Amino acid sequence: MAGGVIVSVRVTPRAGRDEVAGVDGDGALRVRVSAAPVGGAATEAVIRLLASTLHVPPSSIEVVSGASSRRKRLRIRGMDATGLRERWPGVAPGGTSDT
């Protein structure tokens, strides 16, 4: 668990509220944020929301790919695949990282 776990996230910006809306058919987290996708605001909102929900500092979540896309891959340090599945059944962690 040293490097954490990687998870796919599908982001809906400009939503009515910030929420984790579940897991889609591909095993990606569906996340809605009220921030617009301008200047990285939506990505930052996703990071803050997940950090708050998982009780980890925002600095422990980093974008692995998709920084300017609705589909992102995030590395969450301090979390493992089992913990992620317990929190959101059906989520498909994209792997672990030792870095």
N, C-alpha and C positions, 0 to 999 in steps of 0.2 A: 504494500500500500504506500510505500515511500513516495512514488511518483504520482499516485492517484489513479483516477479512472477517466476515460474519455467518453463523452456522451454526445449524441447528435441531438440538435435542437432545431425545431421549426418555429420561427418567430413571426408573429403577426403584429406589426407596428400600428400605431394610431388606434389601438383598441380602446374600449370604454374604461378599462381598468387593467392593472397589472395582476396577472395570475398565471399559474401553471395549470393549463386546461386539460391535462391528461397526457396520454401517450397515443401516437398515431399508429396506423397499421404496420409501419416499417420499424416500430420500436423507438422512434424519436420522440422526445418531449415536445409537446405543443405549448408554447409560451406566448402569452399576449401581453404587450406593454403599451402604455398610452403615449410613450415618446415617439416622435417622428424619426424616420431613418435618415437623419441629416447629421453630418459631422460625428457619427458614431454614437449618437444619443440613445438609439434603440438598443444597441449592443451593450452599452453601459447600464441601461435599465435592466436588461436581461441578467447581467452579472450581479447587480445589486439584489434583484429579486431572488435569484437562486441562492446567493450567499445568505440572505436572510432566512429563506425557507430551510436551508440545510444547516444553518447555524455554524457557518464557516466565515472567515473574513473574505471580503471581496478580492483581496490580493491572492487568495488561493485558487481563484478561477481565472483561466486564461483562454483566449481564443486560439485554437490550433489551426482552424481553417474557416473560411467564410465570413471574415470580418465585415464585409459589405454586402453579404447575401442574407436572404431569409433563412437559408439552411446553414447552420453553423456546427462546428465540432468544438466542444469545450473540454478542457482538462480541468478536473476538480481534484485538487490536492486535499488530503485528509479524508478522503472518501474511497470506498472500494465498491466493486460491482455488486456485492451482496447487499450493502447498505443502500445503494441506489435502487435495487430491485425491491427491497423492503419498503422504501418510500413510495416508489411508483411501479407497481406490478405491471409487467409487460414491457418495461423499458429495456432496450438492448444496448448495454454498454459497448462502445466501440473498441474496447481494449484498455490495457493499462499502460502506464508509462513509468519507466524507472528514472527519468530525468527530473 
